[in-house]
Amino acid sequence: MEGMVTLNSKEQKRVKVLNEIEKGVMTAKQAAGIMNVSLRHVRRLIAAYRKEGIAALAHGNRGRKPANSVGEVLRKEVLKLATTEYSGFNHQHFAELLAEREDIFLSRSSVRNILLESGIRSPRKRRPPRHRSRRQRYPKEGMLLQIDGSHHDWLGGRGPGLSLIGAIDDATGKVPYAFFQEQEDSRGYFLILQEITLRYGVPLALYHDRHSIFEVTPDKSPSIEEQLEGRRPLTQFGRLMEELGITSISANSPQAKGRIERLWGTFQGRLVSELRLAGARTIEEANKVLRDFLPRYNRRFVVLAKEPGSAYGRIREGFVPDEVFCFKYKRTVGADNVVSFEGHRLQIVPTNGRASYARCKVEVHKRLDRSLAVYYQSKRLTARPAPLEPALLRSQAKVAESVLVGRAPSLVSRHKPDTDHPWRQWVYR
Protein backbone atom coordinates (compact mmCIF):
# COMPACT_ATOMS: atom_id res chain seq x y z
CA MET A 1 0.00 0.00 0.00
CA GLU A 2 1.40 3.40 -0.99
CA GLY A 3 2.44 5.52 1.98
CA MET A 4 2.79 2.55 4.32
CA VAL A 5 6.02 2.48 6.41
CA THR A 6 7.29 -0.68 8.07
CA LEU A 7 9.46 -0.27 11.15
CA ASN A 8 11.51 -2.89 12.94
CA SER A 9 11.41 -3.34 16.73
CA LYS A 10 14.29 -0.91 17.30
CA GLU A 11 12.62 1.82 15.28
CA GLN A 12 9.26 1.21 16.99
CA LYS A 13 10.96 1.68 20.36
CA ARG A 14 12.36 5.00 19.18
CA VAL A 15 8.87 6.19 18.14
CA LYS A 16 7.62 5.53 21.69
CA VAL A 17 10.53 7.44 23.21
CA LEU A 18 10.06 10.41 20.86
CA ASN A 19 6.33 10.50 21.72
CA GLU A 20 7.28 10.69 25.40
CA ILE A 21 9.54 13.65 24.61
CA GLU A 22 6.74 15.37 22.71
CA LYS A 23 4.38 14.92 25.69
CA GLY A 24 7.00 16.43 27.99
CA VAL A 25 7.25 13.27 30.08
CA MET A 26 10.90 12.64 29.17
CA THR A 27 13.83 14.92 28.48
CA ALA A 28 16.12 14.59 25.47
CA LYS A 29 19.03 13.64 27.74
CA GLN A 30 17.03 10.80 29.28
CA ALA A 31 15.97 9.64 25.82
CA ALA A 32 19.61 9.55 24.69
CA GLY A 33 20.42 7.14 27.52
CA ILE A 34 17.47 4.88 26.71
CA MET A 35 18.18 4.75 22.95
CA ASN A 36 21.95 4.53 23.54
CA VAL A 37 22.71 7.44 21.19
CA SER A 38 24.21 10.90 21.65
CA LEU A 39 22.16 13.95 22.72
CA ARG A 40 22.89 15.56 19.35
CA HIS A 41 21.45 12.59 17.50
CA VAL A 42 18.29 12.69 19.67
CA ARG A 43 17.74 16.33 18.68
CA ARG A 44 18.27 15.37 15.02
CA LEU A 45 15.66 12.58 15.34
CA ILE A 46 13.14 14.92 17.02
CA ALA A 47 13.50 17.46 14.21
CA ALA A 48 13.02 14.85 11.51
CA TYR A 49 10.10 13.25 13.38
CA ARG A 50 8.27 16.57 13.66
CA LYS A 51 8.81 17.22 9.94
CA GLU A 52 8.22 13.80 8.32
CA GLY A 53 6.51 11.72 10.98
CA ILE A 54 7.40 8.08 11.58
CA ALA A 55 8.82 7.77 8.04
CA ALA A 56 11.84 9.72 9.28
CA LEU A 57 12.82 6.79 11.53
CA ALA A 58 13.03 4.24 8.69
CA HIS A 59 16.58 3.68 7.46
CA GLY A 60 17.36 5.61 4.29
CA ASN A 61 18.84 2.62 2.49
CA ARG A 62 15.79 0.45 3.01
CA GLY A 63 14.58 -0.99 -0.29
CA ARG A 64 17.71 0.08 -2.17
CA LYS A 65 20.02 -2.38 -3.86
CA PRO A 66 23.41 -2.59 -2.07
CA ALA A 67 26.32 -1.04 -3.94
CA ASN A 68 28.42 -4.22 -3.46
CA SER A 69 25.71 -6.66 -4.57
CA VAL A 70 26.46 -9.24 -7.26
CA GLY A 71 25.17 -8.19 -10.66
CA GLU A 72 22.46 -10.16 -12.41
CA VAL A 73 24.75 -11.15 -15.29
CA LEU A 74 27.36 -12.54 -12.90
CA ARG A 75 24.67 -14.39 -10.93
CA LYS A 76 23.47 -16.13 -14.09
CA GLU A 77 27.06 -17.07 -15.02
CA VAL A 78 27.67 -18.58 -11.56
CA LEU A 79 24.39 -20.54 -11.70
CA LYS A 80 25.21 -21.80 -15.19
CA LEU A 81 28.62 -23.09 -14.08
CA ALA A 82 27.16 -24.61 -10.89
CA THR A 83 24.59 -26.62 -12.83
CA THR A 84 26.83 -27.72 -15.72
CA GLU A 85 30.61 -27.99 -15.49
CA TYR A 86 30.89 -27.75 -11.70
CA SER A 87 27.77 -29.67 -10.78
CA GLY A 88 28.12 -31.50 -7.46
CA PHE A 89 30.90 -29.32 -6.01
CA ASN A 90 30.45 -28.10 -2.44
CA HIS A 91 30.10 -24.33 -1.96
CA GLN A 92 33.60 -23.65 -0.61
CA HIS A 93 35.32 -25.76 -3.27
CA PHE A 94 33.18 -24.18 -6.01
CA ALA A 95 34.11 -20.66 -4.87
CA GLU A 96 37.82 -21.57 -4.93
CA LEU A 97 37.62 -23.05 -8.44
CA LEU A 98 35.74 -20.01 -9.71
CA ALA A 99 38.72 -17.88 -8.67
CA GLU A 100 41.34 -20.34 -9.94
CA ARG A 101 39.85 -21.26 -13.30
CA GLU A 102 37.15 -18.74 -14.22
CA ASP A 103 38.60 -15.48 -12.77
CA ILE A 104 35.37 -14.94 -10.82
CA PHE A 105 36.29 -13.70 -7.36
CA LEU A 106 33.39 -14.14 -4.95
CA SER A 107 33.36 -15.04 -1.28
CA ARG A 108 32.00 -18.38 -0.12
CA SER A 109 28.99 -16.68 1.48
CA SER A 110 28.14 -14.85 -1.76
CA VAL A 111 28.37 -18.06 -3.78
CA ARG A 112 26.34 -19.89 -1.15
CA ASN A 113 23.59 -17.24 -1.17
CA ILE A 114 23.37 -17.28 -4.97
CA LEU A 115 23.05 -21.06 -5.04
CA LEU A 116 20.62 -21.33 -2.10
CA GLU A 117 18.32 -18.70 -3.62
CA SER A 118 18.08 -20.97 -6.66
CA GLY A 119 17.53 -24.09 -4.55
CA ILE A 120 21.01 -25.58 -5.05
CA ARG A 121 22.20 -26.97 -1.73
CA SER A 122 25.67 -28.26 -0.88
CA PRO A 123 25.95 -32.00 -1.67
CA ARG A 124 27.88 -32.68 1.51
CA LYS A 125 25.60 -33.55 4.42
CA ARG A 126 26.75 -33.14 7.99
CA ARG A 127 25.43 -35.03 10.98
CA PRO A 128 24.58 -33.07 14.12
CA PRO A 129 27.71 -32.71 16.26
CA ARG A 130 28.33 -34.62 19.48
CA HIS A 131 30.22 -33.36 22.45
CA ARG A 132 33.81 -34.64 22.30
CA SER A 133 37.04 -33.32 23.72
CA ARG A 134 39.51 -32.22 21.07
CA ARG A 135 43.00 -33.64 21.39
CA GLN A 136 45.93 -31.25 21.13
CA ARG A 137 48.01 -31.59 17.97
CA TYR A 138 51.54 -32.92 18.25
CA PRO A 139 53.95 -29.98 18.34
CA LYS A 140 56.29 -30.88 15.45
CA GLU A 141 55.89 -32.23 11.94
CA GLY A 142 56.77 -35.90 11.59
CA MET A 143 56.06 -36.86 15.20
CA LEU A 144 52.78 -38.61 14.38
CA LEU A 145 51.19 -39.67 11.10
CA GLN A 146 47.66 -41.01 10.86
CA ILE A 147 47.29 -43.63 8.11
CA ASP A 148 44.15 -45.19 6.71
CA GLY A 149 42.40 -46.34 3.55
CA SER A 150 39.09 -45.17 2.11
CA HIS A 151 37.06 -47.40 -0.20
CA HIS A 152 34.66 -45.19 -2.12
CA ASP A 153 33.13 -44.78 -5.57
CA TRP A 154 35.84 -42.26 -6.45
CA LEU A 155 35.21 -42.45 -10.20
CA GLY A 156 31.45 -42.02 -9.88
CA GLY A 157 30.59 -45.18 -11.79
CA ARG A 158 32.87 -44.34 -14.74
CA GLY A 159 35.44 -46.98 -13.78
CA PRO A 160 36.36 -49.65 -11.22
CA GLY A 161 35.95 -49.25 -7.49
CA LEU A 162 39.14 -47.91 -5.91
CA SER A 163 40.66 -47.54 -2.45
CA LEU A 164 42.57 -44.40 -1.54
CA ILE A 165 45.53 -45.11 0.76
CA GLY A 166 46.94 -42.04 2.47
CA ALA A 167 48.51 -40.43 5.51
CA ILE A 168 48.12 -37.06 7.24
CA ASP A 169 50.56 -35.32 9.56
CA ASP A 170 49.01 -34.63 12.96
CA ALA A 171 50.91 -31.39 13.63
CA THR A 172 50.28 -29.61 10.33
CA GLY A 173 47.44 -31.45 8.56
CA LYS A 174 49.76 -32.00 5.60
CA VAL A 175 49.16 -35.03 3.37
CA PRO A 176 52.70 -36.27 2.61
CA TYR A 177 51.55 -38.93 0.15
CA ALA A 178 48.45 -40.74 -1.07
CA PHE A 179 47.59 -42.94 -4.02
CA PHE A 180 44.81 -45.05 -5.49
CA GLN A 181 44.87 -48.83 -5.79
CA GLU A 182 42.28 -51.51 -6.38
CA GLN A 183 41.89 -52.58 -2.75
CA GLU A 184 43.23 -51.85 0.72
CA ASP A 185 46.00 -54.31 1.54
CA SER A 186 49.39 -54.57 3.25
CA ARG A 187 51.29 -53.86 0.05
CA GLY A 188 49.57 -50.48 -0.25
CA TYR A 189 50.69 -49.46 3.23
CA PHE A 190 54.23 -50.71 2.49
CA LEU A 191 54.29 -48.49 -0.61
CA ILE A 192 53.03 -45.38 1.16
CA LEU A 193 55.43 -45.76 4.09
CA GLN A 194 58.32 -46.33 1.68
CA GLU A 195 57.48 -43.18 -0.29
CA ILE A 196 57.16 -41.06 2.88
CA THR A 197 60.43 -42.44 4.31
CA LEU A 198 62.39 -41.76 1.13
CA ARG A 199 60.91 -38.25 0.76
CA TYR A 200 60.90 -36.95 4.33
CA GLY A 201 62.46 -39.54 6.66
CA VAL A 202 61.18 -42.01 9.24
CA PRO A 203 58.18 -40.76 11.28
CA LEU A 204 58.29 -41.26 15.03
CA ALA A 205 54.84 -42.88 15.33
CA LEU A 206 51.96 -44.12 13.22
CA TYR A 207 48.33 -43.89 14.35
CA HIS A 208 46.02 -46.48 12.79
CA ASP A 209 42.92 -48.56 13.40
CA ARG A 210 42.85 -52.18 14.58
CA HIS A 211 42.76 -53.72 11.11
CA SER A 212 44.44 -57.11 10.73
CA ILE A 213 47.02 -55.40 8.50
CA PHE A 214 48.40 -53.65 11.58
CA GLU A 215 47.62 -56.01 14.44
CA VAL A 216 47.52 -59.78 14.86
CA THR A 217 44.05 -61.03 15.71
CA PRO A 218 43.67 -61.86 19.43
CA ASP A 219 42.78 -65.51 18.78
CA LYS A 220 46.11 -66.19 17.06
CA SER A 221 48.58 -67.78 19.47
CA PRO A 222 52.34 -67.14 19.12
CA SER A 223 54.48 -69.77 17.42
CA ILE A 224 56.92 -71.94 19.37
CA GLU A 225 59.83 -69.90 18.00
CA GLU A 226 58.18 -66.65 19.14
CA GLN A 227 57.53 -68.12 22.58
CA LEU A 228 61.15 -69.25 22.95
CA GLU A 229 62.48 -65.86 21.89
CA GLY A 230 59.91 -63.98 24.01
CA ARG A 231 58.53 -62.10 21.01
CA ARG A 232 54.92 -61.13 20.46
CA PRO A 233 53.35 -62.10 17.13
CA LEU A 234 53.50 -59.34 14.53
CA THR A 235 51.94 -58.77 11.16
CA GLN A 236 54.18 -58.01 8.21
CA PHE A 237 53.47 -54.29 8.57
CA GLY A 238 54.01 -54.49 12.32
CA ARG A 239 57.38 -56.10 11.69
CA LEU A 240 58.23 -53.28 9.26
CA MET A 241 57.40 -50.60 11.86
CA GLU A 242 59.53 -52.45 14.43
CA GLU A 243 62.51 -52.60 12.05
CA LEU A 244 62.24 -48.87 11.31
CA GLY A 245 61.81 -47.98 14.99
CA ILE A 246 58.32 -46.52 14.50
CA THR A 247 55.94 -46.53 17.44
CA SER A 248 52.63 -48.18 16.60
CA ILE A 249 49.51 -46.59 18.17
CA SER A 250 46.07 -48.19 17.73
CA ALA A 251 42.88 -46.15 17.81
CA ASN A 252 40.00 -47.44 19.90
CA SER A 253 37.30 -45.76 17.78
CA PRO A 254 36.87 -43.97 14.42
CA GLN A 255 36.48 -40.69 16.29
CA ALA A 256 39.94 -41.14 17.84
CA LYS A 257 41.53 -40.84 14.40
CA GLY A 258 39.19 -38.04 13.43
CA ARG A 259 41.82 -36.05 11.55
CA ILE A 260 42.16 -38.58 8.75
CA GLU A 261 38.43 -39.38 8.83
CA ARG A 262 37.72 -35.68 8.18
CA LEU A 263 40.36 -35.79 5.44
CA TRP A 264 38.41 -38.54 3.66
CA GLY A 265 35.24 -36.48 3.99
CA THR A 266 36.98 -33.50 2.37
CA PHE A 267 38.44 -35.68 -0.39
CA GLN A 268 35.07 -37.31 -1.09
CA GLY A 269 33.65 -33.82 -1.57
CA ARG A 270 36.50 -32.20 -3.53
CA LEU A 271 38.55 -34.96 -5.15
CA VAL A 272 35.51 -36.81 -6.54
CA SER A 273 34.40 -33.60 -8.24
CA GLU A 274 37.84 -32.96 -9.72
CA LEU A 275 38.07 -36.54 -10.97
CA ARG A 276 34.73 -36.06 -12.69
CA LEU A 277 35.86 -32.70 -14.10
CA ALA A 278 39.01 -34.35 -15.52
CA GLY A 279 36.97 -37.28 -16.90
CA ALA A 280 39.14 -39.87 -15.10
CA ARG A 281 38.08 -43.45 -15.84
CA THR A 282 41.08 -45.61 -14.91
CA ILE A 283 43.33 -45.98 -11.88
CA GLU A 284 46.22 -44.41 -13.80
CA GLU A 285 44.16 -41.33 -14.69
CA ALA A 286 42.89 -41.09 -11.10
CA ASN A 287 46.44 -41.11 -9.70
CA LYS A 288 47.47 -38.45 -12.22
CA VAL A 289 44.65 -36.16 -11.03
CA LEU A 290 45.57 -36.93 -7.41
CA ARG A 291 49.21 -35.92 -7.97
CA ASP A 292 48.03 -32.52 -9.18
CA PHE A 293 45.41 -32.23 -6.42
CA LEU A 294 47.62 -32.91 -3.36
CA PRO A 295 49.95 -29.85 -3.62
CA ARG A 296 46.93 -27.55 -4.01
CA TYR A 297 45.19 -29.23 -1.08
CA ASN A 298 48.26 -28.79 1.13
CA ARG A 299 48.62 -25.11 0.20
CA ARG A 300 45.01 -24.55 1.12
CA PHE A 301 44.68 -26.52 4.37
CA VAL A 302 48.12 -26.98 5.97
CA VAL A 303 48.65 -25.11 9.28
CA LEU A 304 51.89 -24.17 11.02
CA ALA A 305 53.19 -26.58 13.64
CA LYS A 306 53.64 -25.30 17.18
CA GLU A 307 57.39 -25.95 16.95
CA PRO A 308 59.52 -25.32 13.83
CA GLY A 309 61.64 -28.00 12.18
CA SER A 310 61.01 -31.64 11.41
CA ALA A 311 60.89 -34.70 13.67
CA TYR A 312 61.34 -37.17 10.82
CA GLY A 313 64.27 -39.47 11.54
CA ARG A 314 67.19 -39.74 9.13
CA ILE A 315 67.72 -42.88 7.11
CA ARG A 316 70.74 -44.81 8.34
CA GLU A 317 73.81 -45.13 6.15
CA GLY A 318 73.75 -48.12 3.83
CA PHE A 319 69.96 -48.26 3.91
CA VAL A 320 68.63 -50.51 1.11
CA PRO A 321 64.86 -49.95 0.63
CA ASP A 322 64.30 -53.29 -1.11
CA GLU A 323 65.66 -55.15 1.94
CA VAL A 324 63.37 -53.33 4.38
CA PHE A 325 60.13 -52.62 2.48
CA CYS A 326 59.34 -56.22 1.61
CA PHE A 327 57.47 -59.21 3.00
CA LYS A 328 59.72 -61.63 4.89
CA TYR A 329 59.06 -65.33 5.45
CA LYS A 330 61.06 -68.06 7.20
CA ARG A 331 61.80 -71.20 5.18
CA THR A 332 64.01 -74.31 5.50
CA VAL A 333 66.26 -75.24 2.60
CA GLY A 334 65.77 -78.75 1.24
CA ALA A 335 68.48 -81.39 0.97
CA ASP A 336 68.90 -80.49 -2.72
CA ASN A 337 69.42 -76.77 -1.83
CA VAL A 338 65.96 -75.85 -3.10
CA VAL A 339 63.60 -73.45 -1.31
CA SER A 340 59.86 -73.74 -1.96
CA PHE A 341 57.78 -70.58 -1.68
CA GLU A 342 54.23 -69.95 -2.94
CA GLY A 343 54.55 -72.40 -5.83
CA HIS A 344 58.04 -71.20 -6.74
CA ARG A 345 61.17 -73.34 -6.37
CA LEU A 346 64.45 -71.50 -5.97
CA GLN A 347 67.74 -73.33 -6.45
CA ILE A 348 70.45 -71.91 -4.18
CA VAL A 349 73.91 -72.03 -5.71
CA PRO A 350 77.18 -71.86 -3.74
CA THR A 351 77.44 -68.33 -2.33
CA ASN A 352 79.63 -66.42 0.14
CA GLY A 353 82.24 -69.20 0.22
CA ARG A 354 79.76 -71.87 1.27
CA ALA A 355 79.02 -74.90 -0.95
CA SER A 356 75.69 -76.03 0.55
CA TYR A 357 72.85 -74.50 2.55
CA ALA A 358 70.88 -77.73 3.00
CA ARG A 359 68.63 -77.73 6.10
CA CYS A 360 69.50 -74.07 6.85
CA LYS A 361 66.86 -71.61 8.05
CA VAL A 362 66.69 -68.84 5.44
CA GLU A 363 64.52 -65.79 4.90
CA VAL A 364 62.62 -65.32 1.65
CA HIS A 365 61.94 -61.68 0.73
CA LYS A 366 58.94 -60.95 -1.45
CA ARG A 367 59.56 -57.43 -2.69
CA LEU A 368 56.97 -54.84 -3.65
CA ASP A 369 57.62 -55.49 -7.35
CA ARG A 370 56.76 -59.16 -6.54
CA SER A 371 60.31 -60.41 -7.18
CA LEU A 372 61.89 -62.92 -4.74
CA ALA A 373 65.24 -62.92 -2.95
CA VAL A 374 66.74 -65.37 -0.41
CA TYR A 375 68.81 -64.25 2.61
CA TYR A 376 70.85 -66.20 5.14
CA GLN A 377 72.16 -64.38 8.22
CA SER A 378 71.36 -61.02 6.59
CA LYS A 379 73.39 -61.88 3.46
CA ARG A 380 71.77 -62.40 0.13
CA LEU A 381 72.20 -65.78 -1.55
CA THR A 382 72.41 -66.37 -5.27
CA ALA A 383 69.33 -68.26 -6.42
CA ARG A 384 67.75 -69.21 -9.71
CA PRO A 385 64.58 -71.09 -10.71
CA ALA A 386 65.00 -74.78 -9.89
CA PRO A 387 64.12 -77.61 -12.31
CA LEU A 388 60.76 -79.23 -11.68
CA GLU A 389 60.55 -82.52 -9.78
CA PRO A 390 59.72 -85.69 -11.76
CA ALA A 391 56.26 -85.89 -10.20
CA LEU A 392 55.37 -82.41 -11.45
CA LEU A 393 56.83 -83.18 -14.88
CA ARG A 394 54.66 -86.30 -15.10
CA SER A 395 51.60 -84.30 -14.03
CA GLN A 396 52.26 -81.71 -16.74
CA ALA A 397 52.68 -84.49 -19.30
CA LYS A 398 49.30 -85.96 -18.30
CA VAL A 399 47.66 -82.57 -18.64
CA ALA A 400 49.15 -82.08 -22.10
CA GLU A 401 48.03 -85.56 -23.15
CA SER A 402 44.50 -84.92 -21.89
CA VAL A 403 44.30 -81.70 -23.89
CA LEU A 404 45.45 -83.50 -27.06
CA VAL A 405 42.79 -86.22 -26.79
CA GLY A 406 40.06 -83.70 -25.93
CA ARG A 407 39.61 -84.61 -22.27
CA ALA A 408 39.34 -82.04 -19.51
CA PRO A 409 42.80 -81.45 -17.99
CA SER A 410 43.14 -82.92 -14.55
CA LEU A 411 46.01 -83.89 -12.28
CA VAL A 412 43.92 -86.60 -10.59
CA SER A 413 42.05 -89.40 -12.33
CA ARG A 414 38.28 -88.84 -12.24
CA HIS A 415 37.36 -92.50 -13.12
CA LYS A 416 34.47 -93.82 -11.05
CA PRO A 417 34.06 -97.57 -10.39
CA ASP A 418 30.98 -99.29 -11.83
CA THR A 419 28.07 -100.12 -9.55
CA ASP A 420 28.97 -103.87 -9.65
CA HIS A 421 32.63 -103.22 -8.92
CA PRO A 422 33.98 -105.23 -5.92
CA TRP A 423 34.84 -101.99 -4.17
CA ARG A 424 31.17 -101.09 -4.12
CA GLN A 425 30.09 -104.61 -3.03
CA TRP A 426 32.25 -104.75 0.07
CA VAL A 427 30.39 -104.32 3.36
CA TYR A 428 31.93 -104.04 6.80
CA ARG A 429 30.94 -107.05 8.93
URCOR-V632854 format. One record per run of one state. SS is the DSSP state (@ for helix, = for strand, . for the rest). FROM is the first residue (numbers start at 1). TO is the last residue. Records with the same first field share a line. If there is no record, write none. Layout:
BEGIN
SS=FROM-TO ; FROM-TO
END
This chain:
BEGIN
.=1-8 ; 24-27 ; 36-38 ; 58-71 ; 84-90 ; 102-107 ; 118-140 ; 142-144 ; 153-161 ; 170-177 ; 182-185 ; 200-201 ; 203-204 ; 209-223 ; 230-235 ; 245-246 ; 251-253 ; 279-282 ; 302-309 ; 311-312 ; 314-320 ; 325-325 ; 333-337 ; 342-343 ; 349-350 ; 352-353 ; 355-360 ; 368-371 ; 377-378 ; 382-382 ; 386-389 ; 405-421 ; 426-429
@=9-23 ; 28-35 ; 39-57 ; 72-83 ; 91-101 ; 108-117 ; 186-199 ; 224-229 ; 236-244 ; 254-278 ; 283-301 ; 321-324 ; 390-404 ; 422-425
==141-141 ; 145-152 ; 162-169 ; 178-181 ; 202-202 ; 205-208 ; 247-250 ; 310-310 ; 313-313 ; 326-332 ; 338-341 ; 344-348 ; 351-351 ; 354-354 ; 361-367 ; 372-376 ; 379-381 ; 383-385
END
